[in-house]
C-alpha cells in the first residue's frame, strides 16, 4: 500500500491524493485539512476483475476518522466502479466538506451504507481537491 499527497497549481484543485491499494479500511484525513472541496475522483479497478467496487466518501470531525465505522456510518457519497474498469467522476462546482470536518474514504464491495468487505483485487483511487 502506498499513498501520497501532492500540491499542484491548478485552478480547479491543487491537491491530489493517491492510494494504490485502497481497501474498506478508512483512508484518514485525505487532504490534511478541514473543509476541503473535492473536484474529481478516479477509481481504477482494472486489476480487480472479480466484483464491482464502491468508493465511499465520509466527512468527520476527527482527523483519524475514529467515529466512522464502514458498513454503519452513512457516507456523503458513493461512487460505483465496474469490475475490471476505471471510472472518473468530475465535480465542476465541487463537493464541499462541512466546516471543521475532514474528508475520509474507503473502497468496499457493496453499495450504500451497508457492507465493509474489501475488494479481492487491487483498486487504486485518486482524489483531486483543494
MIDO-774296 format. One record per residue (C-alpha): x, y, z; residue in three letters; residue number from 1. Coordinates in steps of 0.05 Angstrom, whole numbers. Each point is the difference from the previous one (the first is absolute). Last residue first. Example, Ala and Ser with C-alpha at 12.3 -4.5 7.8 and 13.67 -1.06 7.14 Angstrom:
# MIDO-774296
+--------+--------+--------+------+------+
:      x :      y :      z : donu : tigu :
+--------+--------+--------+------+------+
:    273 :    -21 :    143 :  Ser :    2 :
:    -27 :    -69 :     13 :  Ala :    1 :
+--------+--------+--------+------+------+
# end
This chain:
# MIDO-774296
+--------+--------+--------+------+------+
:      x :      y :      z : donu : tigu :
+--------+--------+--------+------+------+
:   -168 :    439 :    -52 :  Unk :  130 :
:    -20 :    -63 :    -37 :  Unk :  129 :
:     20 :    -57 :    -45 :  Unk :  128 :
:    -11 :    -72 :     25 :  Unk :  127 :
:     37 :    -60 :    -30 :  Unk :  126 :
:    -19 :    -71 :     17 :  Unk :  125 :
:     34 :    -66 :    -16 :  Unk :  124 :
:    -34 :    -68 :      8 :  Unk :  123 :
:     38 :    -66 :      7 :  Unk :  122 :
:    -40 :    -64 :     -1 :  Unk :  121 :
:    -47 :    -34 :     50 :  Unk :  120 :
:    -33 :     67 :     18 :  Unk :  119 :
:     -8 :     14 :     74 :  Unk :  118 :
:    -63 :    -20 :     36 :  Unk :  117 :
:    -34 :     51 :     44 :  Unk :  116 :
:    -73 :     -2 :    -22 :  Unk :  115 :
:    -59 :     45 :     12 :  Unk :  114 :
:      0 :     75 :    -13 :  Unk :  113 :
:    -14 :      1 :    -74 :  Unk :  112 :
:     30 :    -50 :    -49 :  Unk :  111 :
:     39 :    -62 :     16 :  Unk :  110 :
:     71 :    -23 :    -17 :  Unk :  109 :
:     39 :     52 :     39 :  Unk :  108 :
:     48 :     57 :    -10 :  Unk :  107 :
:      8 :     50 :     58 :  Unk :  106 :
:      7 :     75 :      4 :  Unk :  105 :
:     10 :     57 :     50 :  Unk :  104 :
:     -9 :     75 :     -6 :  Unk :  103 :
:      9 :     42 :     63 :  Unk :  102 :
:    -52 :     42 :     36 :  Unk :  101 :
:      5 :     68 :     34 :  Unk :  100 :
:    -43 :     33 :    -54 :  Unk :   99 :
:    -39 :    -49 :    -43 :  Unk :   98 :
:     32 :    -35 :    -60 :  Unk :   97 :
:    -15 :     32 :    -67 :  Unk :   96 :
:    -11 :    -42 :    -62 :  Unk :   95 :
:     25 :     45 :    -55 :  Unk :   94 :
:    -32 :     45 :    -52 :  Unk :   93 :
:     30 :    -40 :    -58 :  Unk :   92 :
:     -8 :    -68 :     34 :  Unk :   91 :
:     34 :    -48 :    -48 :  Unk :   90 :
:     -6 :    -75 :      8 :  Unk :   89 :
:     51 :    -46 :    -32 :  Unk :   88 :
:    -13 :    -74 :     -5 :  Unk :   87 :
:     47 :    -58 :    -15 :  Unk :   86 :
:    -20 :    -71 :    -15 :  Unk :   85 :
:     16 :    -72 :     20 :  Unk :   84 :
:    -62 :     -6 :     43 :  Unk :   83 :
:    -46 :     59 :     -8 :  Unk :   82 :
:     13 :     64 :     40 :  Unk :   81 :
:    -54 :     29 :     45 :  Unk :   80 :
:      6 :     67 :     35 :  Unk :   79 :
:    -30 :      9 :     70 :  Unk :   78 :
:    -16 :     68 :     31 :  Unk :   77 :
:     -5 :     33 :     68 :  Unk :   76 :
:     12 :    -68 :     32 :  Unk :   75 :
:    -48 :    -25 :     54 :  Unk :   74 :
:     37 :    -35 :     57 :  Unk :   73 :
:    -19 :    -73 :     10 :  Unk :   72 :
:     38 :    -42 :    -52 :  Unk :   71 :
:     65 :     38 :      8 :  Unk :   70 :
:      1 :     25 :     72 :  Unk :   69 :
:     19 :     73 :      5 :  Unk :   68 :
:      9 :     32 :     68 :  Unk :   67 :
:     76 :     -8 :      2 :  Unk :   66 :
:     10 :     32 :    -69 :  Unk :   65 :
:     71 :     18 :     19 :  Unk :   64 :
:    -11 :     75 :    -11 :  Unk :   63 :
:    -62 :     -3 :     45 :  Unk :   62 :
:    -56 :     46 :    -22 :  Unk :   61 :
:    -26 :    -47 :    -54 :  Unk :   60 :
:    -17 :      2 :    -74 :  Unk :   59 :
:     -6 :    -65 :    -39 :  Unk :   58 :
:     12 :    -21 :    -72 :  Unk :   57 :
:    -18 :    -71 :    -21 :  Unk :   56 :
:     34 :    -29 :    -62 :  Unk :   55 :
:    -40 :    -60 :    -23 :  Unk :   54 :
:     28 :    -61 :    -34 :  Unk :   53 :
:    -29 :    -48 :    -52 :  Unk :   52 :
:     24 :    -71 :      7 :  Unk :   51 :
:     51 :    -51 :    -24 :  Unk :   50 :
:     42 :     40 :    -51 :  Unk :   49 :
:     40 :     43 :     49 :  Unk :   48 :
:     64 :     18 :    -37 :  Unk :   47 :
:    -38 :     49 :    -46 :  Unk :   46 :
:    -34 :     29 :     62 :  Unk :   45 :
:     25 :     72 :     -9 :  Unk :   44 :
:    -45 :     49 :     37 :  Unk :   43 :
:     10 :     73 :    -19 :  Unk :   42 :
:    -32 :     57 :     39 :  Unk :   41 :
:     -4 :     73 :    -19 :  Unk :   40 :
:    -15 :     68 :     31 :  Unk :   39 :
:     -1 :    -14 :     75 :  Unk :   38 :
:     -3 :     60 :     47 :  Unk :   37 :
:     36 :      1 :     67 :  Unk :   36 :
:    -34 :     21 :     65 :  Unk :   35 :
:     55 :    -21 :     48 :  Unk :   34 :
:     71 :    -15 :    -22 :  Unk :   33 :
:     49 :    -57 :    -11 :  Unk :   32 :
:    -28 :    -13 :    -70 :  Unk :   31 :
:    -27 :    -71 :     10 :  Unk :   30 :
:     -7 :      1 :     76 :  Unk :   29 :
:      1 :    -75 :     10 :  Unk :   28 :
:     -9 :    -55 :    -52 :  Unk :   27 :
:    -49 :    -44 :     37 :  Unk :   26 :
:      9 :    -75 :     -7 :  Unk :   25 :
:    -46 :    -28 :    -54 :  Unk :   24 :
:     60 :     -4 :    -46 :  Unk :   23 :
:     41 :     44 :    -47 :  Unk :   22 :
:     65 :    -28 :    -29 :  Unk :   21 :
:     32 :     56 :    -42 :  Unk :   20 :
:    -25 :     58 :     42 :  Unk :   19 :
:      8 :     68 :    -30 :  Unk :   18 :
:    -20 :     69 :     26 :  Unk :   17 :
:      8 :     61 :    -45 :  Unk :   16 :
:     -4 :     71 :     26 :  Unk :   15 :
:     -2 :     64 :    -42 :  Unk :   14 :
:    -72 :     -4 :    -24 :  Unk :   13 :
:    -36 :     37 :    -54 :  Unk :   12 :
:     48 :     56 :    -19 :  Unk :   11 :
:     59 :    -47 :      1 :  Unk :   10 :
:     68 :     11 :     30 :  Unk :    9 :
:     12 :    -68 :     31 :  Unk :    8 :
:     14 :    -24 :     71 :  Unk :    7 :
:     11 :    -76 :      6 :  Unk :    6 :
:    -25 :    -47 :     54 :  Unk :    5 :
:     24 :    -72 :     -4 :  Unk :    4 :
:    -23 :    -71 :     15 :  Unk :    3 :
:     33 :    -67 :     -4 :  Unk :    2 :
:    -26 :    -68 :     19 :  Unk :    1 :
+--------+--------+--------+------+------+
# end
